[in-house]
Amino acid sequence: MWLVIVSFAAAIVTALWYAIDDDGKYKLSFLSLVLWGTTIMVFVDHLIGYLAEGGEFLEITGDAALLGIVLIIVALVIWEIVLLVYDPKRKLLDIKTH
């Protein structure tokens, strides 16, 4: 389930990046890259687990859904930190000067 959730989030952010963030101001490309990297990592984890142990490829439980949501939250927190460092609207500079 977490593979599906993270893949869906990556696809949505990539579409938003192409549609909205033309100048790269909001670093949606970075968020997209983080989410696609996570998707590939989770896919490889599922594939190796399936090949080594068998069983289900996709785990559909509440814990798996919660893990997918937590992974998205972590990606968003990392993206927010990058935005704070980059400060695209120069809001932090205004706070320091006033």
NORDACOR-V214149 format. One record per run of one state. SS is the DSSP state (helix for helix, strand for strand, loop for the rest). FROM is the first residue (numbers start at 0). TO is the last residue. If there is no record, write none. Layout:
BEGIN
ss: {SS | SS}
from: {FROM | FROM}
to: {TO | TO}
END
This chain:
BEGIN
ss: {loop | helix | loop | helix | loop | helix | loop | helix | loop}
from: {0 | 1 | 19 | 27 | 53 | 61 | 86 | 90 | 97}
to: {0 | 18 | 26 | 52 | 60 | 85 | 89 | 96 | 97}
END
